[in-house]
């Protein structure tokens, strides 16, 4: 029986421009990936990437990003895409992305 767990990584990036960065990230990456809305998150979204899923949620004082994938290599790819783009968009403000990983059971 295959491993039925997903790897999840979360980055919380302090910024007072979280909504702007979320919109920019979703619009840019959404050109190549599908973007789905998230209930209760009018400025957030879920990106369907080839390696996994990226979730972007702006908060009052930070931008929360989640990378979700089936294996380490895929998770690293999703982290890289989200993190690299956000750091590039926020270079003037010196935004830095740090990921924290965990494993969760896969839903049926």
Helices and strands as residue ranges (DSSP letters): E 5-14, H 18-29, E 34-38, E 41-48, E 53-58, E 62-69, H 72-89, G 91-93, E 100-105
